[in-house]
Every structure is written in structure tokens, then in C-alpha cells.
Amino acid sequence: MVDVELRLDKDSDPGVLLSNLKPWTQYAVFVKAITLMVDDKHLPSAKSKVVYIRTSPSAPSMPQDVRAYSNSTTQLVVRWSPPISPNGNQTYYLVRWQQQAEDRELYQHNYCSKELKIPIRIAAIGVGDQEDDTKPTKPDPDGPDKGPCCPCPKSVEDLEAEAADASYRKVFENFLHNSIFTPR
């Protein structure tokens, strides 16, 4: 509601600018003429008819929850949720894509043959070469050109620990179901 003062210029119609409205939103507007006290009596007010009007559209907010996955070797599926504020009557979406160059280092880098170097602290009283501060985590007798490394077989203790852990998880899950869901 806005109070509008009468203009001193009687040649122009009174009016007001309603601002900070939402785009593409319907509003109902009416004007009520108020007369203050006349002869110590309050007169009833007159009201115009209700006018319904919609504000102009504007750019929508961005689509939400964009996700993509590959369903074949030559296709991608892209899905999204509509914008929170469409701000108009949407007719279509525009999806753009661009092929990106592959990072060749990902294919050429042999993660098994490269040694991981971890810095080792040396006491301040020792004098050493800077290259001696980093040593490989394990020596590589075959050199860096060795083929991919194989995973070590699991020991009996590791297998027993995994079996015990799986058993504990099952018991715990059953306990949760029995605690939460009770029959009527």
C-alpha cells in the first residue's frame, strides 16, 4: 500500500511508480480515495475496480542440478532441473558443448614405476646435500622403465580381518533394523 499526495497541478492526473516488483508476476491493483474528517464526521471511501496486470518477463535464473553421463561411446545424456525463477514463459533451453583436448600426461605417466619421494628431516647439526633430503619410499632395482606393478596377495590375517569386519557390519545392520522398525 502506498500513500499518494494530491498534486498541486490540477491539470495532470495523479499517479505513482510501483517498484521492486518480481518479473512475470501477476498483481492486483486498486485505488482508494480517502477523505479525512469533514465536519467532525468520517466519510466512507470510494474504491476503483480491481485491475489485474502482469509485469514484463526478464532473464530466468540458471537451471539447477545439471548432470551428465555417457550412455554410449558416441553420446552424452544431459539432464537438469528447471530454474527456480523462470521470470517468464520459457519456450526452450540452449545447450552448448565443446570438445576438450585430452591431457596426454594421464596416459603417459606410469604411476607404478614412478617413485614417491617424501621429504625426510635431517638434524640441524648434520651437513648434507639438498638432494639427500628426499629419498624414495622404496628402492626400484629394475629401474623406472619396469612394467606395471601387481597388487600383493592378501595375507591370512588380512582375509580374516575382512571377514570379521563384514560379519560385524551385518550384525550391526540387523541391530539397527530391529531397533528402528518394530512390529505392531
C-alpha positions in Angstrom: 0.0 0.0 0.0 1.3 3.4 -0.9 0.0 6.8 0.2 0.0 9.3 -2.7 -0.2 13.0 -2.1 -2.5 15.1 -4.3 -0.6 17.2 -6.8 -0.9 20.9 -6.7 -1.0 20.9 -10.5 -4.7 20.1 -11.2 -4.0 19.7 -15.0 -2.3 16.3 -14.6 -3.6 13.0 -13.3 -2.2 11.7 -10.0 0.0 8.6 -10.3 2.7 6.5 -8.6 5.5 4.3 -9.7 5.4 0.8 -8.0 8.9 -0.6 -8.0 10.8 -3.6 -6.7 8.2 -6.0 -8.2 9.0 -9.5 -9.4 9.2 -10.1 -13.1 6.4 -12.1 -14.9 4.2 -11.9 -11.8 0.5 -11.1 -11.7 -0.6 -8.2 -9.4 -4.0 -6.9 -8.5 -4.2 -3.1 -8.2 -6.9 -0.8 -7.0 -7.0 2.9 -5.9 -8.9 4.1 -2.9 -9.8 7.7 -2.4 -9.6 8.8 1.2 -11.3 11.8 2.6 -10.2 13.0 6.0 -12.7 14.3 8.6 -15.4 16.6 7.3 -17.5 18.5 9.9 -16.1 16.0 12.5 -17.5 13.1 10.6 -15.5 10.4 8.8 -16.9 9.8 5.3 -16.8 6.4 3.6 -14.1 5.9 1.0 -14.6 5.2 -2.7 -12.6 2.4 -4.3 -11.9 1.7 -8.0 -12.4 -1.6 -9.7 -9.6 -4.1 -9.3 -7.2 -4.2 -12.3 -5.1 -7.3 -12.9 -1.7 -6.8 -14.5 1.4 -8.9 -15.1 4.9 -7.5 -15.0 7.2 -8.0 -18.0 9.4 -11.1 -18.3 13.1 -11.0 -17.7 16.0 -13.4 -17.9 15.4 -16.6 -16.0 17.7 -17.8 -13.1 20.1 -20.5 -14.0 18.9 -24.2 -14.4 19.5 -26.2 -11.3 21.2 -29.6 -10.7 22.9 -30.0 -14.1 24.2 -33.6 -14.6 25.6 -35.5 -17.5 26.6 -39.1 -18.2 27.7 -41.1 -21.2 25.2 -43.8 -22.3 27.3 -45.0 -25.2 30.7 -44.4 -26.9 29.2 -41.6 -29.0 26.5 -40.0 -26.8 26.1 -38.0 -23.7 22.9 -37.5 -21.7 22.5 -34.1 -20.1 19.6 -33.5 -17.6 18.8 -30.6 -15.3 16.0 -29.2 -13.1 14.2 -26.0 -14.2 15.2 -22.6 -12.9 13.9 -21.6 -9.5 12.7 -18.3 -11.0 11.7 -18.7 -14.6 10.7 -15.0 -14.9 8.7 -15.6 -18.0 7.1 -18.2 -20.3 10.1 -20.4 -21.2 10.0 -21.8 -24.7 13.3 -23.7 -25.0 16.7 -24.3 -23.5 20.0 -23.8 -25.3 22.7 -26.4 -24.6 26.2 -25.8 -25.8 29.2 -28.1 -25.6 32.8 -28.1 -26.7 35.3 -30.9 -27.1 38.2 -30.5 -24.7 41.7 -31.7 -25.5 42.9 -34.8 -23.7 45.7 -34.5 -21.1 48.3 -36.8 -22.6 50.2 -36.9 -19.3 47.4 -39.0 -17.8 48.0 -41.7 -20.4 51.8 -41.5 -20.5 52.5 -41.3 -16.7 53.3 -44.8 -15.2 52.1 -44.4 -11.6 53.5 -47.8 -10.6 57.1 -47.2 -11.8 57.5 -43.6 -10.6 58.8 -43.4 -7.0 57.0 -41.3 -4.5 59.6 -39.0 -2.8 58.8 -37.9 0.7 60.9 -35.3 2.4 62.9 -36.6 5.3 64.0 -34.2 8.1 67.7 -34.1 8.9 69.0 -32.8 12.2 70.3 -29.2 12.1 73.8 -30.3 13.1 74.2 -32.5 10.1 75.6 -31.2 6.9 74.1 -32.8 3.8 73.4 -32.2 0.2 69.9 -30.9 -0.6 69.2 -33.9 -2.9 69.8 -36.2 0.1 66.8 -34.6 1.9 64.4 -36.6 -0.3 64.6 -40.4 -0.6 62.4 -42.8 -2.4 59.9 -44.7 -0.4 61.2 -48.0 -1.8 64.2 -48.8 -4.0 63.5 -49.8 -7.6 66.1 -52.4 -8.6 64.7 -52.7 -12.2 64.7 -49.0 -12.9 61.9 -46.6 -13.8 61.1 -48.5 -17.1 59.7 -51.5 -15.3 56.1 -52.6 -16.3 53.0 -52.0 -14.1 53.3 -53.4 -10.6 51.0 -56.1 -9.4 49.0 -56.0 -6.2 50.4 -58.1 -3.4 48.3 -61.1 -2.4 46.4 -60.7 0.9 47.7 -62.5 3.9 45.6 -64.9 6.0 45.3 -62.2 8.8 44.0 -59.6 6.3 41.4 -62.1 4.9 40.3 -63.0 8.4 40.1 -59.3 9.4 37.9 -58.6 6.3 35.6 -61.5 7.1 35.2 -60.3 10.7 34.5 -56.8 9.6 31.9 -58.0 7.1 30.2 -60.1 9.8 30.2 -57.2 12.2 28.6 -54.9 9.6 25.8 -57.5 9.1 25.1 -57.8 12.8 25.1 -54.1 13.2 22.7 -53.5 10.3 20.3 -56.2 11.7 20.5 -54.5 15.1 19.6 -51.1 13.5 16.7 -52.6 11.6 15.4 -54.4 14.7 15.8 -51.2 16.9 14.1 -48.8 14.4 11.4 -50.9 12.9 9.2 -52.6 15.5 6.2 -54.8 14.5 2.8 -53.6 15.6 
